[in-house]
Amino acid sequence: MVFVLSSDGVPLDPCHEARARKLLKAGRAAVWKRYPFTIRLKDRLAAEAISHEHRLKIDPGSKTTGIVIVQEETARVVWAGELTHRGQQIRDALLRRRQIRCSRRQRKTRYRPVRFLNRRRRAGWLAPSLAHRALTTTTWVRRLRALCPITTISMELVRFDTQAMEHPEISGTEYQRGTLFGWDVWNYLLAKWGHRCAYCGATGVPLEQEHLIPRSRGGSDRITNLTIACRPCNERKGNQTAAEFGFPHLMAQARAPLKDAAAVNSVRWAIYQHLLATGLPVEVGTGGRTKWNRARLGYTKAHWRDAAVVGASTPDDLRVAVASVLLIAAAGHGRRQMCGTNASGFPIRHRRRQKQWFGFRSGDLVRAVIPSGKYAGRHVGRIAVRSRPSFKLNGFDVHPKYLTLVQRADGYCYFTHNLAKTGTVRN
C-alpha cells in the first residue's frame, strides 16, 4: 500500500500500488516521499475525500521494533515495517570514549578533569542506548501520523508479568491472574533459556516446562524454580532435583534476572509516556497476549507480525494487504565529536564545519547515471561526501555531476523485504 496526501497536505487512506501508478501516470499526483513511499494528489482537497480510522500497532524490542498500521473498518494490515535500533553501537562508542579519556588522564595528556557523580539526573532519565530506542520509535510514530489518518495506538507494554511469576501463590483480591498467565510464563522461560533445552541444549524440538526442584520434593511454581527441557531429558530426570541430575549450576542461572527484558520494559514505559502525550487513545497488552493472538491466527514469528497482533483489539479476521515490509535501520546523523583519535587516543583529524559539498551531504540517497567507463550504467545508493569532487557510492568513486538526489539523509537506511519472494532488496 502507498501513503496518500491531499493537495493541502492532509493524510488520506493509503491506496494500492496499482492505483498509485495510475495517478502518477495521469499526472494527478506527484511523488512526495520515497521511503516510506508517499504520493501527493494535485486535484483533491482533504474536505473532498473520505478517510477511515486506522490503528497504529507497535511491538517494541531491544534490537528491532515492529510497526504496523491496520485499517479498523476492513481489519487489514495496510503498512508494515521493522525498525532496527543502534543501541549497542551507542553503548560501544561511549565505552571507547570513556577508555580514551581514562588513558589520556593516566598519561598526563591534556584533557578535562574527571567528573564523578556531581551532576543531577532529571526525572525519567534513561541511558543513551536506551533513550535512543525510545526516541527512534516515537520519531516514526510522529512520521506515520503525518502520512496516515491514525486515530488509535496499540502497543505491547510489558513482556512478562514478573510480580505474578515471582509470587504465584498470591491470588484473589491481592492479584487477579487471567487466562493469559501461562503464556506470559512460557514466553519468559523461552527468552531466559534461549529457546533450547536446559539440560542437553537441543533446539528445534518440542520443549516442556520443567521444575528444577520437583513439586513432590517441595518445589514451588515460582519462576526461579522453572526451566524448559525436551521430553527425553524431562523423563530421564524424573523425581530428581537439577543438582542430583548433574546440573547444579542451573539453580543460580534460574535466579539470575533477565537483564535484557528489564531494559526493554524500561524503554517501553518511556515510549508509553510519549504515546500518551500525543493525545490519542493508547491500548496496551502483554507479550503473553501477543503470542496467544499469533498462535490463534496461525501467524509465523516476525517482528511486524507480532506488532499486528498486539492487544485485545486484534480481530479474528485480520488479514495482510501488503506485499512487502519496509526494513528501517537507524544509521545516525553523523559523529558529534569534534576531534577524531587513533586507537591510542592521539588526535588525527578534526571535524569540518562544512557538512554539505556540491549540494550533497553524506547519507543522501542518490541515483547515478554514468555514461562510460568501468562503472557505466545506473546506480542507486547512499553517498559518502568529500571536499573534493569525488564521492563514494557503493564502493567506487563518482563525480557529483552524474548524481541526482532521490531523498535527503534522515538518519535511517531503508531496505525492502518482499513477502512473495525470499531475500531482501537494499535501497
GUVOSE-67128 format. One line per field, with one value per residue (C-alpha): x, y, z. Coordinates in steps of 0.1 Angstrom, whole numbers, plus 5000, padded with zeros to 4 digits. Example, Ala and Ser with C-alpha at 12.3 -4.5 7.8 and 13.67 -1.06 7.14 Angstrom:
! GUVOSE-67128
x c(5123  5137);
y c(4955  4989);
z c(5078  5071);
! end
This chain:
! GUVOSE-67128
x c(5000  5011  5005  4984  4983  4957  4967  4966  4989  4963  4968  4942  4936  4965  4959  4970  5003  4985  4962  4992  5008  4977  4975  5012  5009  4979  4996  4971  4997  5034  5059  5061  5085  5104  5107  5081  5067  5041  5023  5005  4974  4971  4933  4917  4914  4910  4874  4865  4878  4865  4891  4887  4901  4935  4952  4990  5003  5038  5058  5089  5121  5157  5171  5141  5107  5078  5054  5021  4991  4957  4926  4899  4869  4883  4906  4936  4972  4979  5015  5042  5078  5106  5128  5163  5180  5216  5216  5245  5266  5259  5270  5302  5310  5305  5327  5355  5353  5355  5386  5403  5396  5410  5441  5448  5444  5468  5494  5490  5478  5457  5420  5392  5393  5373  5337  5322  5286  5284  5255  5219  5198  5163  5133  5128  5164  5175  5209  5218  5215  5180  5169  5178  5153  5125  5133  5136  5103  5084  5100  5084  5051  5052  5062  5035  5008  5017  5012  4982  4949  4958  4932  4943  4975  4982  5015  5030  5037  5054  5066  5064  5043  5072  5051  5028  5056  5077  5047  5022  5007  4991  4955  4921  4918  4955  4963  4939  4955  4938  4938  4970  4992  5005  5015  5034  5054  5062  5073  5096  5111  5118  5136  5155  5168  5173  5147  5168  5167  5184  5200  5211  5209  5187  5169  5141  5124  5092  5100  5082  5081  5101  5106  5143  5131  5101  5069  5068  5101  5088  5095  5073  5058  5079  5098  5131  5122  5112  5131  5124  5135  5129  5107  5136  5155  5124  5116  5152  5153  5121  5118  5154  5165  5186  5217  5211  5206  5241  5232  5237  5246  5210  5197  5219  5211  5174  5177  5196  5174  5167  5185  5176  5139  5142  5159  5132  5105  5120  5121  5085  5073  5092  5076  5042  5046  5054  5024  5001  5014  5001  4965  4954  4938  4965  4958  4983  4989  5014  5038  5017  4986  5007  5019  4985  4970  4997  4991  4953  4957  4983  5010  5047  5072  5083  5086  5060  5036  5040  5030  5000  4986  4993  4965  4929  4916  4931  4902  4897  4896  4928  4944  4976  4972  5009  5032  5064  5078  5099  5130  5143  5178  5189  5222  5227  5232  5270  5296  5293  5329  5350  5383  5389  5416  5435  5435  5460  5439  5460  5442  5445  5417  5393  5357  5350  5324  5310  5288  5274  5295  5283  5247  5250  5256  5268  5240  5219  5201  5211  5208  5239  5238  5274  5278  5311  5339  5342  5311  5289  5252  5226  5234  5213  5227  5239  5269  5299  5307  5342  5355  5370  5346  5348  5321  5319  5289  5285  5323  5335  5342  5317  5317  5287  5277  5264  5242  5205  5191  5164  5159  5178  5197  5173  5194  5180  5188  5160  5156  5126  5116  5093  5069  5062  5099  5128  5156  5158  5163  5185  5177);
y c(5000  5036  5066  5094  5131  5155  5187  5206  5181  5162  5124  5102  5065  5045  5032  5001  5004  4999  5028  5050  5042  5053  5085  5093  5083  5105  5135  5137  5130  5136  5116  5133  5109  5078  5060  5053  5058  5086  5105  5138  5145  5176  5178  5168  5185  5168  5180  5163  5128  5102  5089  5058  5052  5035  5019  5021  4989  4988  4958  4974  4953  4955  4953  4955  4971  4960  4987  4980  5001  4984  4998  4994  4990  4964  4947  4946  4955  4983  4990  4971  4980  4969  4994  4983  5003  5010  5010  4986  5007  5038  5018  5006  5042  5056  5029  5036  5073  5066  5044  5071  5097  5075  5067  5104  5113  5085  5097  5133  5144  5175  5166  5178  5166  5135  5142  5120  5119  5157  5161  5156  5135  5146  5125  5097  5097  5068  5057  5070  5035  5031  5066  5060  5031  5053  5083  5065  5047  5079  5096  5071  5074  5111  5105  5079  5101  5128  5102  5083  5091  5073  5076  5049  5033  4998  4988  4959  4975  4946  4912  4895  4899  4894  4901  4872  4849  4856  4852  4827  4820  4854  4852  4866  4903  4906  4897  4887  4862  4859  4831  4846  4840  4807  4824  4851  4825  4804  4835  4845  4810  4808  4842  4834  4799  4808  4785  4754  4725  4735  4700  4688  4722  4707  4733  4728  4701  4703  4718  4714  4735  4717  4722  4723  4711  4688  4697  4663  4673  4706  4727  4757  4773  4804  4815  4809  4772  4767  4759  4743  4709  4684  4654  4628  4649  4656  4619  4609  4635  4622  4630  4642  4678  4696  4691  4654  4651  4667  4703  4722  4755  4758  4769  4800  4807  4804  4830  4855  4883  4887  4920  4924  4920  4945  4971  4966  4970  5003  5016  5005  5026  5056  5050  5047  5081  5096  5080  5093  5128  5125  5127  5096  5066  5041  5004  4982  4945  4919  4897  4867  4881  4889  4853  4839  4861  4850  4813  4818  4834  4809  4836  4828  4846  4880  4914  4930  4901  4904  4941  4932  4910  4933  4940  4927  4947  4922  4909  4872  4880  4901  4899  4912  4935  4944  4928  4940  4951  4983  4975  5007  5007  5036  5050  5082  5117  5118  5119  5146  5146  5175  5156  5121  5100  5068  5036  5052  5083  5108  5133  5126  5147  5175  5178  5201  5229  5225  5194  5200  5198  5205  5203  5168  5155  5122  5097  5112  5087  5094  5080  5080  5077  5071  5073  5054  5037  5007  5016  5027  5024  5033  5030  5038  5041  5064  5086  5095  5131  5145  5181  5172  5163  5126  5109  5073  5054  5016  5012  5033  5070  5090  5127  5147  5159  5124  5123  5131  5134  5109  5116  5136  5119  5115  5093  5059  5034  5016  4981  4963  4928  4912  4888  4869  4862  4853  4877  4914  4942  4970  5006);
z c(5000  4993  5016  5001  5010  4998  4979  5011  5029  5050  5052  5034  5032  5017  4982  4963  4943  4910  4919  4927  4894  4875  4894  4888  4851  4846  4862  4891  4917  4924  4944  4978  4996  4986  5020  5030  4995  4996  4968  4970  4950  4929  4924  4957  4990  5023  5026  4993  5004  5029  5054  5076  5110  5113  5142  5147  5165  5180  5193  5210  5211  5223  5188  5164  5168  5147  5135  5117  5105  5105  5089  5115  5092  5069  5095  5072  5075  5051  5060  5079  5089  5112  5129  5138  5166  5171  5209  5212  5188  5210  5241  5225  5213  5247  5262  5238  5245  5283  5278  5257  5284  5311  5290  5284  5321  5331  5306  5319  5285  5283  5289  5311  5347  5357  5368  5394  5405  5406  5381  5389  5365  5356  5364  5339  5328  5306  5295  5260  5244  5260  5252  5216  5213  5228  5206  5173  5179  5188  5158  5135  5153  5145  5109  5103  5118  5092  5064  5075  5094  5126  5154  5179  5191  5204  5219  5239  5272  5291  5280  5314  5345  5369  5400  5393  5383  5414  5437  5421  5455  5456  5443  5448  5455  5461  5425  5397  5372  5339  5313  5297  5328  5314  5281  5300  5320  5289  5269  5298  5300  5263  5263  5295  5284  5247  5232  5240  5264  5297  5300  5266  5247  5220  5197  5171  5193  5214  5248  5281  5313  5340  5377  5389  5423  5417  5434  5450  5467  5480  5449  5441  5410  5412  5381  5399  5400  5364  5332  5299  5287  5259  5267  5268  5294  5314  5316  5325  5352  5368  5405  5409  5415  5390  5412  5416  5378  5373  5367  5400  5381  5368  5401  5401  5364  5371  5399  5377  5364  5327  5322  5285  5294  5322  5299  5272  5298  5309  5273  5267  5297  5282  5248  5266  5281  5248  5232  5259  5251  5215  5229  5210  5228  5237  5242  5259  5261  5274  5254  5265  5248  5217  5214  5221  5193  5169  5177  5174  5139  5128  5120  5118  5140  5128  5144  5122  5126  5164  5161  5140  5168  5198  5222  5228  5198  5173  5152  5143  5106  5105  5070  5054  5024  5020  4995  5012  5045  5049  5069  5086  5101  5123  5110  5130  5117  5119  5146  5172  5185  5173  5172  5159  5176  5168  5189  5214  5219  5199  5177  5140  5124  5132  5123  5093  5099  5064  5060  5025  4994  4958  4971  4987  5022  5034  5037  5009  4987  4951  4916  4894  4856  4845  4807  4802  4820  4843  4862  4833  4839  4866  4903  4933  4969  4997  4992  5014  5006  5003  4999  4965  4936  4940  4962  4974  4961  4965  4969  4940  4932  4913  4902  4916  4881  4875  4906  4911  4946  4955  4992  5017  5046  5076  5098  5085  5059  5041  5028  5012  5020  4995  5012  4980  4974  4997  5003  5009  4983  4995  4987);
! end
